[in-house]
Amino acid sequence: MAEETKNKVLKVFEEAYPQDLSIVEASRRAGISDPTGAMYIRILEAEGKIEFMRKVGRAKMFKLKHWASEETRSGVKEGRGL
């Protein structure tokens, strides 16, 4: 279940690319709670799949790393190289 939720959050960022999203917005789009979304965003950031972009007020904005979006589109993520 944990891997499934993490992939759901990653998919939200893939679909939003190149737009950045706050933790609250990414969590809402993934259908999970804000604390759960924050946890998976931290994990994805540590894995180098998303990156912190800026702070707007209290909101932290994150975006899919450009190379990660290239791999997703080229099929590497689907098991052909990753």
C-alpha angles and dihedrals in degrees: 000000000000093000090047092053092046090051090049090055091046090051090054090057092045091053092046095048125159089021118085121229135205120235090252094051094045090048092049092050091048092048095238135116121273094247091050091047091050091052094052092043089055090049093049090047091052089050089053095242097116131023138210109251110176147325121251108191103308094336119103113213122212133185137191110264110252095237090051091056090050092053092048092052094045093053097247091122092056091069102280096115112342 
